[in-house]
Amino acid sequence: MKHKKQHILVLPINYPSDANPIAGTFFKEQVKAIASAGYKVGVLSFNALPLKKWSQCHSKIENSKGIIIDQTCFPSLPKLISVNHKIRTYFVKKKIKRYINKNGHPDLIHVHVHSSAEAAIWAKQRFGIPYVITEHYSHFANNQLNSYQLKYAKRAFQYANERLCVSQSLGNTLTELFQLSFKCIPNILDPRFKLDNKLISSTPYLLSVGSLSKVKNHQLLLKAFSRISQERPELNLIIAGEGPLKKDLISLSHELGISKRVKFIGNKTKSELTKLMSGAIRFCLPSNYETFGVVLIESMACGTPVIATNVGGIPEIVDSSELGILCNDDVESYSMAILNSLSTSYDNSKISYTTINNYGKESFLKKIEAVYSNLIVKTEP
């Protein structure tokens, strides 16, 4: 069903750019899906970059296959959360005014992450445009937000016409914090991840993808891999991603005596990841917490069974033993989970089919269109 007269303006916390092509890729996939359903779609992105990337800060407006994208990259000031928030709000307000002058009033604004919402509150009050917010942020569950952040998060949720979250686990946390209800609409699966040919590498490997940061808990994976390495001498471990703990993790692999069997390969494009995920015998996610875990559904769509910690929104994705194994976040549990998984036979085609059916474009559009239609009908004169 086409919706040519319905106009959605998306305000994401970040979006893929020349300076950071992997930022907010799942926002881009949602935008593409919405546009494919016949909506008129615009994106106003204000991407924060580290000060060291000052030279890559820029602004540009483009029309990409009918999607209007107004994008600015700006240098984020370290530890000055309130200042960065006010800068973002000021410039996104200006972007909204310019966008409306050129493209007309949107029927609805879709905000991704609470820190992008202040400009949407202003647009609602100034122009009468309703907004829906989708929350993705894991720090609510980890109690890592200060009083200022909690204050503007509460405003973002209270003023929203509809509140969404990417997992029921996150929704429960938000409801407990703010005494507000949230609907769960999971992230969308990039259609490039699918079961074309499940070709296992001649040198079998476990794969993990994610930022090399504390919350992703790669230390656990390295220690678990070290424990099983003698029992499975044919097995290697590939870790894709960049982050502040890279040097520490490389050092740990040397300390554990597994450095020759562990490869740190940095950030990879989505096309490269599809090949890596398809070739892996298992995908590992040892995180301390995940609101959702996009890399899980990407690997599962390629038919690869997963080994993941039983935290946050992960058990909502790995909800059957036919998809993989969940375990506790300790070395003994994770190492045993790896061995148990390797001794288990899986139906790769079924894993892929189940994942695409649950998280593919059709499933996402069915859920998000119901939200959009309800809000637009309610606010029509």
For each residue, the residues with C-beta under 8 A, 3 or more apart:
1: 37 38 369
2: 37 38
3: 6 37 38 39 369 372
4: 38 39 40
5: 40
6: 3 38 39 40 107 108 372 376
7: 39 40 41 42 103 104 105 106 107 108
8: 34 39 40 41 42 106 107 108 109 110 372
9: 41 42 43 44 96 99 106 108 109 110 129
10: 27 30 31 34 41 42 43 44 109 110 112
11: 44 45 92 109 110 111 112 116 117 119 120
12: 15 24 27 43 45 112 113 116
13: 24 27 112 113 115 116 136
14: 20 23 24 27 45 47 48
15: 12 23 24 27 28 43 45 47 69 71
16: 20 21 22 23 24 25 28
17: 20 21 23 45 47 71 73
18: 21 56 58
19: 47 49 53 56 57 58 73
20: 14 16 17 23 47 49 73
21: 16 17 18 269
22: 16 25 267 269
23: 14 15 16 17 20 47
24: 12 13 14 15 16 27 28 45 47 112
25: 16 22 28 29 190 270
26: 29 30 187 188 190 294
27: 10 12 13 14 15 24 30 31 112
28: 15 16 24 25 31 32
29: 25 26 32 33 188 189 190
30: 10 26 27 33 34 187 188 364 368
31: 10 27 28 34 35 41 43 67
32: 28 29 35 36 65 67
33: 29 30 36 37 188 361 364 365
34: 8 10 30 31 37 39 41 365 368
35: 31 32 39 41 65 66 67
36: 32 33 361
37: 1 2 3 33 34 365 369
38: 1 2 3 4 6
39: 3 4 6 7 8 34 35 372
40: 4 5 6 7 8 66 103
41: 7 8 9 10 31 34 35 66 67 68
42: 7 8 9 10 67 68 69 70 99 103 106
43: 9 10 12 15 31 67 68 69 70 71
44: 9 10 11 70 92 95 96 99
45: 11 12 14 15 17 24 69 70 71 72
46: 72 74 88 91 92 95 116
47: 14 15 17 19 20 23 24 71 72 73 74
48: 14 73 74 75 76 84 88
49: 19 20 53 54 56 57 73 74 75 76
50: 53 75 76
51: 54 75 76 77 78
52:
53: 19 49 50 56 57 73 75
54: 49 51 57 75
55:
56: 18 19 49 53 73
57: 19 49 53 54 72 73 74 75
58: 18 19 72 73
59: 70 71 72 73
60: 71
61: 68 69 70 71
62: 68 69 71
63: 66 67 68 69
64: 67 69
65: 32 35
66: 35 40 41 63
67: 31 32 35 41 42 43 63 64
68: 41 42 43 61 62 63 99 103
69: 15 42 43 45 61 62 63 64
70: 42 43 44 45 59 61 95 98 99
71: 15 17 43 45 47 59 60 61 62
72: 45 46 47 57 58 59 91 95
73: 17 19 20 47 48 49 53 56 57 58 59
74: 46 47 48 49 57 87 88 91
75: 48 49 50 51 53 54 57
76: 48 49 50 51 84
77: 51 80 83 84
78: 51
79:
80: 77 83 84
81: 84 85 146 148 149
82: 85 86 148
83: 77 80 86 87
84: 48 76 77 80 81 87 88
85: 81 82 88 89 115 118 148 152
86: 82 83 89 90
87: 74 83 84 90 91
88: 46 48 74 84 85 91 92 115 116 118 119
89: 85 86 92 93 118 119 122
90: 86 87 93 94
91: 46 72 74 87 88 94 95
92: 11 44 46 88 89 95 96 116 118 119
93: 89 90 96 97 119 122 123
94: 90 91 97 98
95: 44 46 70 72 91 92 98 99 119
96: 9 44 92 93 99 100 119 122 123
97: 93 94 100 101
98: 70 94 95 101 102
99: 9 42 44 68 70 95 96 102 103
100: 96 97 103 104 105 106 127
101: 97 98
102: 98 99
103: 7 40 42 68 99 100 106
104: 7 100
105: 7 100 127 129
106: 7 8 9 42 100 103 109 129
107: 6 7 8 129 376 379
108: 6 7 8 9 129 130 131 132 372 375 376 379
109: 8 9 10 11 106 120 123 124 129 130 131 132
110: 8 9 10 11 131 132 133 134
111: 11 114 116 117 120 131 132 133 134 156 160
112: 10 11 12 13 24 27 116 133 134 136
113: 12 13 116 117 134 135 136 137
114: 111 117 133 135 137 152 153 156 157
115: 13 85 88 118 149 152 153 156
116: 11 12 13 46 88 92 111 112 113 119 120
117: 11 111 113 114 120 121 131 133 152 155 156 159 160
118: 85 88 89 92 115 121 122 152 155 156
119: 11 88 89 92 93 95 96 116 122 123
120: 11 109 111 116 117 123 124 129 131 133 156 159 160
121: 117 118 124 125 131 155 156 159
122: 89 93 96 118 119 125 126
123: 93 96 109 119 120 126 127 129 131
124: 109 120 121 127 128 129 130 131 159
125: 121 122
126: 122 123
127: 100 105 123 124
128: 124 379
129: 9 105 106 107 108 109 120 123 124
130: 108 109 124 161 375 376 378 379
131: 108 109 110 111 117 120 121 123 124 159 160 161
132: 108 109 110 111 160 161 162 163 164 371 372 375
133: 110 111 112 114 117 120 156 157 160 162 163 164
134: 110 111 112 113 164 165 166 185
135: 113 114 140 157 163 164 165 166 170 174 182
136: 13 112 113 165 166 170 187 291 292
137: 113 114 140 291
138: 141 142 170 215 289 290 291 312
139: 142 143 144 145
140: 135 137 145 153 170 173 174 177
141: 138 169 170 173 289 291 312
142: 138 139 215 289
143: 139
144: 139
145: 139 140 149 150 153
146: 81 149 150
147: 150 151
148: 81 82 85 151 152
149: 81 115 145 146 152 153
150: 145 146 147 153 154 177
151: 147 148 154 155
152: 85 114 115 117 118 148 149 155 156
153: 114 115 140 145 149 150 156 157 178
154: 150 151 157 158 178
155: 117 118 121 151 152 158 159
156: 111 114 115 117 118 120 121 133 152 153 159 160
157: 114 133 135 153 154 160 163 174 178 180
158: 154 155 178 180
159: 117 120 121 124 131 155 156
160: 111 117 120 131 132 133 156 157 163
161: 130 131 132 375 378 379
162: 132 133 183 371 374 375
163: 132 133 135 157 160 174 180 181 182 183
164: 132 133 134 135 182 183 184 185 371
165: 134 135 136 168 170 171 174 182 183 184 185 291
166: 134 135 136 170 184 185 186 187 291 292 313
167: 170 171 184 186 291 292 312 313 316
168: 165 171 172 184 313 316
169: 141 172 173 291 312 313 316
170: 135 136 138 140 141 165 166 167 173 174 182 291 292 312 313
171: 165 167 168 174 175 182 183 184
172: 168 169 175 176
173: 140 141 169 170 176 177
174: 135 140 157 163 165 170 171 177 178 180 182
175: 171 172 178 179 180 181 182
176: 172 173 179
177: 140 150 173 174
178: 153 154 157 158 174 175
179: 175 176
180: 157 158 163 174 175
181: 163 175
182: 135 163 164 165 170 171 174 175
183: 162 163 164 165 171 371
184: 164 165 166 167 168 171
185: 134 164 165 166 364 367 368 371
186: 166 167 292 316 317 358 359 364
187: 26 30 136 166 292 294 297 359
188: 26 29 30 33 359 360 361 364
189: 29 193 297 298 301 355 356 359 360 361 364
190: 25 26 29 193 270 298
191: 194 360 361
192: 270 271 274
193: 189 190 270 273 274 277 297 298 299 301 302
194: 191 274 301 302 352 356
195: 198 278 301 302 303 348 349 352 353
196: 278
197: 278
198: 195 278 302 303 304 348
199: 278 279
200: 204 279 281
201: 204 205 279 280 281
202:
203: 234 236
204: 200 201 234 235 236 281
205: 201 235 236 237 238 279 280 281
206: 225 235 236 237 238 280 281 282 283 284 307 338
207: 237 238 239 240 276 277 279 280 282 283 284 299 304
208: 218 221 237 238 239 240 241 283 284 285 286
209: 239 240 241 268 273 276 277 283 295 299
210: 213 216 218 240 241 285 287 295
211: 216 241 242 243
212: 216 218 239 241 242 243 244 245 246 249 264
213: 210 216 243 244 245
214: 217 245 288
215: 138 142 287 288 289
216: 210 211 212 213 241 243 286 287 288
217: 214 220 221 286 287 288 309 329
218: 208 210 212 221 222 239 245 249 286
219: 222 223 249 252
220: 217 223 224 286 309 329 330 331 334
221: 208 217 218 224 225 237 239 284 286 334
222: 218 219 225 226 237 249 252 253 256 258 262
223: 219 220 226 227 252 256 331 334 335
224: 220 221 227 228 286 331 334 335 337 338
225: 206 221 222 228 229 235 237 258 261 262 335 338
226: 222 223 229 256 257 258
227: 223 224 331 335
228: 224 225 231 232 235 335 338 339
229: 225 226 232 233 235 258 261
230: 233
231: 228 339
232: 228 229 235 339 342
233: 229 230
234: 203 204
235: 204 205 206 225 228 229 232 261 281 342
236: 203 204 205 206 261 262 263
237: 205 206 207 208 221 222 225 258 261 262 263 284
238: 205 206 207 208 262 263 265 276 280
239: 207 208 209 212 218 221 249 262 263 264 265
240: 207 208 209 210 265 266 267 268 273 276
241: 208 209 210 211 212 216 266 267
242: 211 212 246 266 267
243: 211 212 213 216 246
244: 212 213
245: 212 213 214 218 248 249
246: 212 242 243 249 250 264
247: 250 251
248: 245 251 252
249: 212 218 219 222 239 245 246 252 253 264
250: 246 247 253 254 259 264
251: 247 248 254 255
252: 219 222 223 248 249 255 256
253: 222 249 250 256 258 259 262
254: 250 251 257 259
255: 251 252
256: 222 223 226 252 253 259
257: 226 254
258: 222 225 226 229 237 253 261 262
259: 250 253 254 256 262
260:
261: 225 229 235 236 237 258
262: 222 225 236 237 238 239 253 258 259
263: 236 237 238 239
264: 212 239 246 249 250
265: 238 239 240 268
266: 240 241 242
267: 22 240 241 242
268: 209 240 265 272 273 276
269: 21 22 272 273
270: 25 190 192 193 273 274
271: 192 274 275
272: 268 269 275 276
273: 193 209 240 268 269 270 276 277 298
274: 192 193 194 270 271 277 278 298 302
275: 271 272 278 279
276: 207 209 238 240 268 272 273 279 280
277: 193 207 209 273 274 280 283 298 299 302 304
278: 195 196 197 198 199 274 275 302 303 304
279: 199 200 201 205 207 275 276
280: 201 205 206 207 238 276 277 283 299 304
281: 200 201 204 205 206 235 304 342
282: 206 207 304 305 306 307 324 338 341 342
283: 206 207 208 209 277 280 295 296 299 300 304 305 306 307 324
284: 206 207 208 221 237 306 307 308 338
285: 208 210 290 293 295 296 306 307 308 309 314
286: 208 216 217 218 220 221 224 308 309 329 334
287: 210 215 216 217 290 293 308 309 311 312 314
288: 214 215 216 217 309 311 329
289: 138 141 142 215 311 312
290: 138 285 287 293 296 311 312 313 314
291: 136 137 138 141 165 166 167 169 170 312 313
292: 136 166 167 170 186 187 312 313 317
293: 285 287 290 296 297 308 312 313 314 317
294: 26 187 297 298
295: 209 210 283 285 298 299
296: 283 285 290 293 299 300 306 308 314 317 318
297: 187 189 193 293 294 300 301 317 355 358 359
298: 189 190 193 273 274 277 294 295 301 302
299: 193 207 209 277 280 283 295 296 302 304 306
300: 283 296 297 303 304 305 306 317 323 324 351 352 354 355
301: 189 193 194 195 297 298 352 355 356 359
302: 193 194 195 198 274 277 278 298 299 352
303: 195 198 278 300 348 349 351 352
304: 198 207 277 278 280 281 282 283 299 300 348 351
305: 282 283 300 323 324 325 341 344 346 348 351
306: 282 283 284 285 296 299 300 318 323 324 325
307: 206 282 283 284 285 324 325 327 334 337 338 341
308: 284 285 286 287 293 296 314 318 324 325 326 327
309: 217 220 285 286 287 288 314 326 327 328 329 334
310: 314 315 326 327 328 329
311: 287 288 289 290 314 329
312: 138 141 167 169 170 287 289 290 291 292 293
313: 166 167 168 169 170 290 291 292 293 316 317
314: 285 287 290 293 296 308 309 310 311 317 318 326
315: 310 318 319 326
316: 167 168 169 186 313 319
317: 186 292 293 296 297 300 313 314 323
318: 296 306 308 314 315 323 324 325 326
319: 315 316 323
320: 323 354
321: 324 325
322: 346 347 350 351 354
323: 300 305 306 317 318 319 320 351 354 355
324: 282 283 300 305 306 307 308 318 321 341 346 351
325: 305 306 307 308 318 321 337 340 341 344
326: 308 309 310 314 315 318 337
327: 307 308 309 310 333 334 336 337
328: 309 310 333 334
329: 217 220 286 288 309 310 311 333 334
330: 220 333 334
331: 220 223 224 227 334 335
332: 335 336
333: 327 328 329 330 336 337
334: 220 221 223 224 286 307 309 327 328 329 330 331 337 338
335: 223 224 225 227 228 331 332 338 339
336: 327 332 333 339 340
337: 224 307 325 326 327 333 334 340 341
338: 206 224 225 228 282 284 307 334 335 341 342
339: 228 231 232 335 336 342 343
340: 325 336 337 343 344
341: 282 305 307 324 325 337 338 344
342: 232 235 281 282 338 339
343: 339 340
344: 305 325 340 341
345:
346: 305 322 324 350 351
347: 322 350 351
348: 195 198 303 304 305 351 352
349: 195 303 352 353
350: 322 346 347 353 354
351: 300 303 304 305 322 323 324 346 347 348 354 355
352: 194 195 300 301 302 303 348 349 355 356
353: 195 349 350 356 357
354: 300 320 322 323 350 351 357 358
355: 189 297 300 301 323 351 352 358 359
356: 189 194 301 352 353 359 360
357: 353 354 360 363
358: 186 297 354 355 363
359: 186 187 188 189 297 301 355 356 363 364
360: 188 189 191 356 357 363 364
361: 33 36 188 189 191 364 365
362: 365 366
363: 357 358 359 360 366 367
364: 30 33 185 186 188 189 359 360 361 367 368
365: 33 34 37 361 362 368 369
366: 362 363 369 370
367: 185 363 364 370 371
368: 30 34 185 364 365 371 372
369: 1 3 37 365 366 372 373
370: 366 367 373 374
371: 132 162 164 183 185 367 368 374 375
372: 3 6 8 39 108 132 368 369 375 376
373: 369 370 376 377
374: 162 370 371 377 378
375: 108 130 132 161 162 371 372 378 379
376: 6 107 108 130 372 373 379 380
377: 373 374 380
378: 130 161 374 375
379: 107 108 128 130 161 375 376
380: 376 377
381:
